[in-house]
Structure formats: C-alpha cells, structure tokens
Amino acid sequence: MLSNKYQKVLYNIPAHDFQILDDDHEYKMTSEINRSISSSCYRHIYWSTVAESGLITQQASLVVLFAILFIHLDANDLQPTNILFINALIGIIGLFLYRRRISMKLLQENLKTLSIFLLFGSLVSPVVFTLTKTISTDTIYAMSTLMMLTHLIFYDYGSETAMVQKALSFSVALFSSVCLASRLSTSFHTFCLVTSAVLVFALWPELRKYIKESSFEIFSILTVVHIFACVILLSRLSILHTILYSLAVLCLTFLCPLWLVSLQKYKISIRGAWEEAVVPEQVKDKFA
C-alpha cells in the first residue's frame, strides 16, 4: 500500500508565500526591468546611421541614373554601341575586383554565361521591342514608376526583416526596364537598355556589397559619387527634378536617421531563449 504521507498535487504554494507589494516597490521593479531591457537593446548613433543610410541613397540614385539613361537613349543622344562598350568595361573591372584570382575554369564559366546571355538577349530583343505597342506611353511610364518604387521598397538593405524580398525586388526592376525598353526606337536600343538593367540591378549590388565589407570608406565615397552624378546629369534635363532629388537625398540621409534615433527610446525589445532559431545562410562559391 502507498503511504498517505505524500500528497498527489501538481502545484502547491503555501498561503504565507504570497506578499502584497506596495506601489513604491512595484515602481522600483518596473524601473529595473525597463532599465535592463533598454540596456540590452541596440542603440543607434546618429552619424553611424547616416553613414549606413548610404546604401538606400545609392540604390535610389541608381534608379534615377537608369531613368536618365533611358531618356537619353529615347532621344538618341547616346549611341547604343558606346553604352555596350562601357557596360563591358565596367563588367570586366568588376569581375577582377570581385574575384581576387581568376582561374581558367572560372573564366570559361563566365564566358559561357556571357555568351548565353548575349545570344538570348539578341534573340528576345525584337520581341521585347514590339511587346507593348498596343499600350499607351503614359500607362507604360506609370507602370514602370510603380515597379521601380516596389523595387526600392522590397530591396535588401541589409536588415533581416520579413519585408525584404530579393527575388521580387529584382523581378520588378527587370520588368520595369523591359517596359521602358519597349518604347525605344530600335531593337538594338532595347537590347542595350536591358543589358544595362542587368548590370545595374543584378551585378552591381553584389560588387557593392563586397566593397562595403572590404572598405567602408570606399563605400562612402561611392555614395558621394552617386549623388554628384545624379545632380550633374539631372541638372541638364530639369532643374525642378534636380531640386526634388536633392531634397529626397537630404531627407533619406539626414532627416530619417535623426527621426530613427529620436524614436528609439520608445522601443522595448525583450529577447531570450524562447525565440525561434534562425539558421544563417552560407553560400559557398564552387569557383572560389
């Protein structure tokens, strides 16, 4: 037989363990908890946040530069052969910067990929050239603007949030470039603009990420170069758009970080072992 000495209870607290806390003691406990939470949160520093916002400024400037390229190609102010030559030169320089050592196998793979892209692009360009002939130009411009804004919203700026969608961001940017390319005068102009879009929205972000990890000073210089290039090129087209772009850069670079720093005192984030585990993504380059 079992002894009745031990009671079968799952949870039992004696009555004398309960204590009534006064308001002063509760206030001290709340202050200590808030102090520990605030000290564990990441604190943003203004000038560091300004420097980190350069990635947003660069990507917005790239969209503006791409629109300027389309305007000049549409007005026949630039020759497509010159643009393709510049794209090839930038691609070769970027390859040697991104790859510290070039092996024969890597070179063969890159030439194979480039050949497939050039062949496929040259075959598809006549189709893209006549793709939106039945759609009005205003509709194309409005749709392209909306797609570029979507690209900027969902672009990967280095924050691990659910809003970041790399595939969506690149897809809408390429779709916008195809829509704009269909409004050019010849299929060769179309091929030139689509090639530039791949270089701007696919290859350059990877090289820029490598530059940022290698030297943040060079990355900051690139931000200044993007801004000055947009201001100079926009000033030749429209003074009003130059002023609007300058105000947008000032807002993104200085006002938004100031707003973020001023709002961080209201943020309370409790992190612990109860959170879902996140496995870091590690991509191994087979040609490295």
WOUR-V854061 format. One record per backbone hydrogen bond with DSSP energy under -1.0 kcal/mol. NH is the residue of the N-H (numbers start at 0). CO is the residue of the C=O. E is the energy in kcal/mol with one decimal. If there is no record, write none. Layout:
nh: [NH;NH]
co: [CO;CO]
e: [E;E]
This chain:
nh: [8;16;17;25;26;27;28;29;30;31;32;33;34;35;36;37;38;39;48;49;50;51;52;53;54;56;57;58;59;60;61;62;63;64;65;66;67;68;69;70;71;72;73;74;76;82;83;84;85;86;87;88;89;90;91;92;93;94;95;96;97;98;106;107;108;109;110;111;112;113;114;115;116;117;118;119;120;121;122;123;124;127;128;130;134;139;140;141;142;143;144;145;146;147;148;149;150;151;152;153;160;164;168;169;170;171;172;173;174;175;176;177;178;179;180;181;182;183;189;190;191;192;193;194;195;196;197;198;199;200;201;202;203;206;207;208;209;210;211;212;213;214;218;219;220;221;222;223;224;225;226;227;228;229;230;231;232;233;234;236;237;241;242;243;244;245;246;247;248;249;250;251;252;253;254;255;257;258;259;260;261;262;265;266;274]
co: [6;13;14;21;22;23;24;25;26;27;28;29;30;31;32;33;34;35;44;45;46;47;48;50;51;52;53;54;55;56;57;58;59;60;61;62;63;64;65;66;67;68;69;70;71;78;79;80;81;82;83;84;85;86;87;88;89;90;91;92;93;94;102;103;104;105;106;107;108;109;110;111;112;113;114;115;116;117;118;119;120;123;124;127;131;135;136;137;138;139;140;141;142;143;144;145;146;147;148;149;158;153;164;165;166;167;168;169;170;171;172;173;174;175;176;177;179;180;185;186;187;188;189;190;191;192;193;194;195;196;197;197;198;202;203;204;205;206;207;208;209;210;214;215;216;217;218;219;220;221;222;223;224;225;226;227;228;229;230;233;233;237;238;239;240;241;242;243;244;245;246;247;248;249;249;250;253;254;255;256;257;258;262;263;271]
e: [-1.4;-1.3;-1.1;-1.9;-2.2;-1.9;-2.2;-2.4;-2.2;-2.2;-2.1;-2.5;-2.2;-2.1;-2.3;-2.7;-2.0;-1.1;-2.5;-2.3;-2.1;-2.2;-1.6;-1.2;-1.3;-2.0;-2.6;-2.1;-2.3;-2.2;-2.3;-1.7;-1.8;-2.8;-2.3;-2.0;-2.2;-2.2;-2.1;-2.1;-2.2;-2.3;-2.6;-1.7;-2.8;-1.7;-2.5;-2.1;-2.3;-2.6;-2.4;-2.2;-2.7;-2.5;-2.1;-2.3;-2.6;-2.0;-2.0;-1.7;-2.6;-2.6;-2.3;-2.3;-2.1;-2.3;-2.4;-2.2;-2.3;-2.5;-2.4;-2.2;-2.2;-2.6;-2.5;-2.7;-2.7;-2.3;-1.6;-2.0;-1.9;-2.5;-2.5;-1.4;-1.1;-1.7;-2.5;-2.5;-2.5;-2.5;-2.3;-2.1;-2.2;-2.2;-2.1;-2.0;-2.2;-2.0;-1.9;-2.2;-1.6;-1.9;-2.4;-2.3;-2.3;-2.4;-1.5;-2.4;-2.4;-2.3;-2.0;-2.1;-2.1;-2.2;-2.6;-1.5;-1.6;-1.4;-1.6;-2.5;-2.0;-2.2;-2.4;-2.1;-1.9;-2.1;-2.0;-1.9;-2.5;-2.9;-1.6;-1.6;-2.2;-1.8;-2.8;-2.0;-1.7;-2.3;-2.4;-1.9;-1.8;-3.0;-1.5;-2.1;-2.0;-2.2;-1.5;-1.7;-2.2;-2.5;-2.0;-2.5;-2.4;-2.1;-2.4;-2.5;-2.3;-2.6;-1.9;-1.2;-3.1;-1.3;-2.2;-2.3;-2.4;-2.2;-2.4;-2.1;-2.4;-2.3;-2.1;-2.6;-2.6;-2.2;-1.5;-2.8;-1.4;-2.3;-2.3;-2.5;-1.9;-1.4;-1.6;-1.2;-1.4]
